[in-house]
């Protein structure tokens, strides 16, 4: 394992897919029950160390 990060809230949240991006980071598709109407979908862009991209 190179790194591990946790995003989300206190309910059930989980990544469904992780794919590399051309800049060396990753795009993460995730489901969240912690935010929105429950069962919403997130798209996260993170860098090569798992930090949220700005």
Steps between C-alpha positions, in 0.01 A plus 500: 500500500632842405247711695158489658250784544153529647235738365136526594297525814370287783271275293582248230717649224713301260696518177354307208776567249848652489674580172833667424503840329759630249653734763593211730203539733175310526130551441282329759132414463334450838158454661408694814223461754651775717417793273220606267185292481671172588640279229643797310807455280827691536780560251831581670825605333807421708872541440761222501500496883121494538457867591193672357596698191441876513 
